Amino acid sequence: TQKDIVRESYLPARTVRFAINRLRVMNLIVEQFYFRDARQSLYRLGGGEGGRQAP
């Protein structure tokens, strides 16, 4: 989730949101529904522009 990325990277939440949006546009990450908390999303690697598909 974005909260996990903020906590582990020590980056500001706004920076994480901006980066996630750019990565999504480039198809480098894929957003998934998070069943434990519908207000949040999970992210995994996508298969676009030089990215590798996650197993």
N, CA, C and O atoms as CSV, one atom per row, in Angstrom:
chain,resi,resn,atom,element,x,y,z
A,1,THR,N,N,0.838,-1.183,0.000
A,1,THR,CA,C,0.000,0.000,0.000
A,1,THR,C,C,0.883,1.246,0.000
A,1,THR,O,O,2.083,1.174,0.268
A,2,GLN,N,N,0.278,2.373,-0.301
A,2,GLN,CA,C,1.044,3.618,-0.277
A,2,GLN,C,C,1.614,3.889,1.108
A,2,GLN,O,O,2.738,4.374,1.239
A,3,LYS,N,N,0.839,3.576,2.139
A,3,LYS,CA,C,1.333,3.788,3.509
A,3,LYS,C,C,2.588,2.966,3.770
A,3,LYS,O,O,3.528,3.446,4.403
A,4,ASP,N,N,2.605,1.734,3.286
A,4,ASP,CA,C,3.780,0.877,3.470
A,4,ASP,C,C,4.996,1.446,2.742
A,4,ASP,O,O,6.109,1.427,3.267
A,5,ILE,N,N,4.774,1.950,1.535
A,5,ILE,CA,C,5.879,2.530,0.766
A,5,ILE,C,C,6.427,3.764,1.475
A,5,ILE,O,O,7.642,3.943,1.566
A,6,VAL,N,N,5.532,4.615,1.978
A,6,VAL,CA,C,5.960,5.813,2.711
A,6,VAL,C,C,6.770,5.417,3.938
A,6,VAL,O,O,7.826,5.991,4.204
A,7,ARG,N,N,6.277,4.442,4.677
A,7,ARG,CA,C,6.949,4.015,5.910
A,7,ARG,C,C,8.331,3.427,5.627
A,7,ARG,O,O,9.286,3.716,6.349
A,8,GLU,N,N,8.445,2.611,4.589
A,8,GLU,CA,C,9.723,1.947,4.315
A,8,GLU,C,C,10.722,2.839,3.587
A,8,GLU,O,O,11.931,2.662,3.737
A,9,SER,N,N,10.235,3.787,2.808
A,9,SER,CA,C,11.137,4.620,2.017
A,9,SER,C,C,11.479,5.950,2.688
A,9,SER,O,O,12.419,6.632,2.278
A,10,TYR,N,N,10.712,6.319,3.725
A,10,TYR,CA,C,10.891,7.609,4.401
A,10,TYR,C,C,10.672,8.793,3.450
A,10,TYR,O,O,11.188,9.886,3.686
A,11,LEU,N,N,9.911,8.571,2.382
A,11,LEU,CA,C,9.563,9.649,1.457
A,11,LEU,C,C,8.231,10.259,1.872
A,11,LEU,O,O,7.411,9.583,2.493
A,12,PRO,N,N,8.005,11.529,1.537
A,12,PRO,CA,C,6.704,12.133,1.838
A,12,PRO,C,C,5.581,11.449,1.051
A,12,PRO,O,O,5.801,10.953,-0.054
A,13,ALA,N,N,4.389,11.427,1.627
A,13,ALA,CA,C,3.241,10.770,0.987
A,13,ALA,C,C,2.963,11.360,-0.392
A,13,ALA,O,O,2.624,10.630,-1.323
A,14,ARG,N,N,3.105,12.663,-0.524
A,14,ARG,CA,C,2.838,13.300,-1.818
A,14,ARG,C,C,3.817,12.815,-2.887
A,14,ARG,O,O,3.425,12.601,-4.034
A,15,THR,N,N,5.078,12.641,-2.521
A,15,THR,CA,C,6.087,12.134,-3.452
A,15,THR,C,C,5.753,10.715,-3.880
A,15,THR,O,O,5.883,10.372,-5.055
A,16,VAL,N,N,5.323,9.891,-2.937
A,16,VAL,CA,C,4.959,8.502,-3.245
A,16,VAL,C,C,3.759,8.473,-4.187
A,16,VAL,O,O,3.754,7.717,-5.159
A,17,ARG,N,N,2.742,9.287,-3.908
A,17,ARG,CA,C,1.564,9.340,-4.790
A,17,ARG,C,C,1.956,9.748,-6.203
A,17,ARG,O,O,1.497,9.149,-7.176
A,18,PHE,N,N,2.798,10.760,-6.317
A,18,PHE,CA,C,3.249,11.237,-7.619
A,18,PHE,C,C,4.002,10.133,-8.364
A,18,PHE,O,O,3.752,9.895,-9.546
A,19,ALA,N,N,4.917,9.464,-7.676
A,19,ALA,CA,C,5.707,8.403,-8.299
A,19,ALA,C,C,4.822,7.234,-8.727
A,19,ALA,O,O,5.003,6.688,-9.815
A,20,ILE,N,N,3.875,6.850,-7.886
A,20,ILE,CA,C,2.976,5.745,-8.222
A,20,ILE,C,C,2.155,6.090,-9.458
A,20,ILE,O,O,1.980,5.249,-10.339
A,21,ASN,N,N,1.655,7.309,-9.530
A,21,ASN,CA,C,0.881,7.715,-10.708
A,21,ASN,C,C,1.723,7.660,-11.973
A,21,ASN,O,O,1.248,7.198,-13.011
A,22,ARG,N,N,2.959,8.123,-11.903
A,22,ARG,CA,C,3.837,8.069,-13.088
A,22,ARG,C,C,4.143,6.629,-13.482
A,22,ARG,O,O,4.134,6.296,-14.667
A,23,LEU,N,N,4.412,5.779,-12.504
A,23,LEU,CA,C,4.704,4.375,-12.801
A,23,LEU,C,C,3.487,3.668,-13.389
A,23,LEU,O,O,3.629,2.817,-14.267
A,24,ARG,N,N,2.285,4.016,-12.910
A,24,ARG,CA,C,1.053,3.431,-13.458
A,24,ARG,C,C,0.843,3.849,-14.906
A,24,ARG,O,O,0.472,3.024,-15.740
A,25,VAL,N,N,1.075,5.111,-15.210
A,25,VAL,CA,C,0.921,5.607,-16.579
A,25,VAL,C,C,1.876,4.879,-17.522
A,25,VAL,O,O,1.526,4.603,-18.670
A,26,MET,N,N,3.066,4.571,-17.048
A,26,MET,CA,C,4.062,3.872,-17.861
A,26,MET,C,C,3.864,2.356,-17.843
A,26,MET,O,O,4.650,1.625,-18.446
A,27,ASN,N,N,2.824,1.877,-17.159
A,27,ASN,CA,C,2.522,0.443,-17.034
A,27,ASN,C,C,3.644,-0.342,-16.364
A,27,ASN,O,O,3.828,-1.525,-16.648
A,28,LEU,N,N,4.390,0.305,-15.484
A,28,LEU,CA,C,5.454,-0.385,-14.763
A,28,LEU,C,C,4.947,-1.008,-13.471
A,28,LEU,O,O,5.576,-1.915,-12.927
A,29,ILE,N,N,3.810,-0.522,-12.977
A,29,ILE,CA,C,3.162,-1.140,-11.827
A,29,ILE,C,C,1.680,-1.301,-12.122
A,29,ILE,O,O,1.118,-0.602,-12.965
A,30,VAL,N,N,1.059,-2.234,-11.414
A,30,VAL,CA,C,-0.367,-2.513,-11.555
A,30,VAL,C,C,-1.007,-2.332,-10.189
A,30,VAL,O,O,-0.486,-2.804,-9.178
A,31,GLU,N,N,-2.138,-1.645,-10.169
A,31,GLU,CA,C,-2.868,-1.402,-8.928
A,31,GLU,C,C,-3.895,-2.510,-8.730
A,31,GLU,O,O,-4.613,-2.866,-9.665
A,32,GLN,N,N,-3.969,-3.060,-7.516
A,32,GLN,CA,C,-4.920,-4.117,-7.187
A,32,GLN,C,C,-5.773,-3.695,-6.002
A,32,GLN,O,O,-5.343,-2.904,-5.162
A,33,PHE,N,N,-6.979,-4.229,-5.945
A,33,PHE,CA,C,-7.893,-3.969,-4.837
A,33,PHE,C,C,-7.349,-4.626,-3.570
A,33,PHE,O,O,-6.867,-5.757,-3.615
A,34,TYR,N,N,-7.426,-3.927,-2.454
A,34,TYR,CA,C,-6.951,-4.431,-1.163
A,34,TYR,C,C,-8.171,-4.780,-0.317
A,34,TYR,O,O,-8.852,-3.887,0.187
A,35,PHE,N,N,-8.448,-6.063,-0.159
A,35,PHE,CA,C,-9.666,-6.525,0.502
A,35,PHE,C,C,-9.721,-6.170,1.985
A,35,PHE,O,O,-10.811,-5.966,2.520
A,36,ARG,N,N,-8.588,-6.091,2.655
A,36,ARG,CA,C,-8.581,-5.791,4.093
A,36,ARG,C,C,-8.994,-4.352,4.379
A,36,ARG,O,O,-9.542,-4.058,5.441
A,37,ASP,N,N,-8.725,-3.445,3.416
A,37,ASP,CA,C,-9.094,-2.040,3.587
A,37,ASP,C,C,-9.388,-1.458,2.206
A,37,ASP,O,O,-8.471,-1.142,1.449
A,38,ALA,N,N,-10.666,-1.322,1.887
A,38,ALA,CA,C,-11.081,-0.904,0.547
A,38,ALA,C,C,-10.630,0.516,0.198
A,38,ALA,O,O,-10.701,0.911,-0.966
A,39,ARG,N,N,-10.172,1.281,1.175
A,39,ARG,CA,C,-9.689,2.639,0.898
A,39,ARG,C,C,-8.275,2.636,0.335
A,39,ARG,O,O,-7.808,3.655,-0.173
A,40,GLN,N,N,-7.591,1.503,0.421
A,40,GLN,CA,C,-6.205,1.411,-0.022
A,40,GLN,C,C,-6.094,0.471,-1.212
A,40,GLN,O,O,-7.018,-0.282,-1.517
A,41,SER,N,N,-4.952,0.527,-1.877
A,41,SER,CA,C,-4.669,-0.348,-3.010
A,41,SER,C,C,-3.326,-1.025,-2.796
A,41,SER,O,O,-2.451,-0.505,-2.104
A,42,LEU,N,N,-3.184,-2.190,-3.401
A,42,LEU,CA,C,-1.899,-2.885,-3.422
A,42,LEU,C,C,-1.265,-2.649,-4.782
A,42,LEU,O,O,-1.967,-2.428,-5.769
A,43,TYR,N,N,0.047,-2.695,-4.839
A,43,TYR,CA,C,0.759,-2.459,-6.084
A,43,TYR,C,C,1.719,-3.608,-6.338
A,43,TYR,O,O,2.318,-4.157,-5.414
A,44,ARG,N,N,1.854,-3.962,-7.620
A,44,ARG,CA,C,2.827,-4.979,-8.023
A,44,ARG,C,C,3.457,-4.532,-9.331
A,44,ARG,O,O,2.937,-3.642,-10.005
A,45,LEU,N,N,4.564,-5.143,-9.685
A,45,LEU,CA,C,5.235,-4.778,-10.924
A,45,LEU,C,C,4.356,-5.114,-12.110
A,45,LEU,O,O,3.688,-6.148,-12.127
A,46,GLY,N,N,4.357,-4.237,-13.104
A,46,GLY,CA,C,3.623,-4.465,-14.346
A,46,GLY,C,C,4.579,-4.946,-15.418
A,46,GLY,O,O,5.723,-5.290,-15.122
A,47,GLY,N,N,4.127,-4.974,-16.654
A,47,GLY,CA,C,4.956,-5.501,-17.728
A,47,GLY,C,C,5.250,-4.507,-18.824
A,47,GLY,O,O,5.597,-4.922,-19.930
A,48,GLY,N,N,5.130,-3.205,-18.575
A,48,GLY,CA,C,5.295,-2.209,-19.634
A,48,GLY,C,C,6.705,-1.676,-19.733
A,48,GLY,O,O,7.544,-1.951,-18.876
A,49,GLU,N,N,6.963,-0.917,-20.777
A,49,GLU,CA,C,8.185,-0.168,-21.062
A,49,GLU,C,C,9.408,-0.563,-20.240
A,49,GLU,O,O,9.849,0.199,-19.380
A,50,GLY,N,N,9.950,-1.727,-20.494
A,50,GLY,CA,C,11.165,-2.142,-19.817
A,50,GLY,C,C,10.940,-2.803,-18.482
A,50,GLY,O,O,11.888,-3.303,-17.877
A,51,GLY,N,N,9.717,-2.820,-18.008
A,51,GLY,CA,C,9.423,-3.476,-16.739
A,51,GLY,C,C,9.275,-4.973,-16.921
A,51,GLY,O,O,8.997,-5.452,-18.020
A,52,ARG,N,N,9.459,-5.699,-15.851
A,52,ARG,CA,C,9.289,-7.149,-15.902
A,52,ARG,C,C,7.971,-7.506,-15.261
A,52,ARG,O,O,7.543,-6.863,-14.303
A,53,GLN,N,N,7.324,-8.533,-15.788
A,53,GLN,CA,C,6.074,-9.017,-15.214
A,53,GLN,C,C,6.385,-9.779,-13.933
A,53,GLN,O,O,7.240,-10.664,-13.924
A,54,ALA,N,N,5.699,-9.440,-12.866
A,54,ALA,CA,C,5.889,-10.139,-11.594
A,54,ALA,C,C,5.276,-11.527,-11.686
A,54,ALA,O,O,4.249,-11.705,-12.342
A,55,PRO,N,N,5.895,-12.524,-11.033
A,55,PRO,CA,C,5.340,-13.889,-11.083
A,55,PRO,C,C,4.020,-14.003,-10.360
A,55,PRO,O,O,3.432,-15.083,-10.315
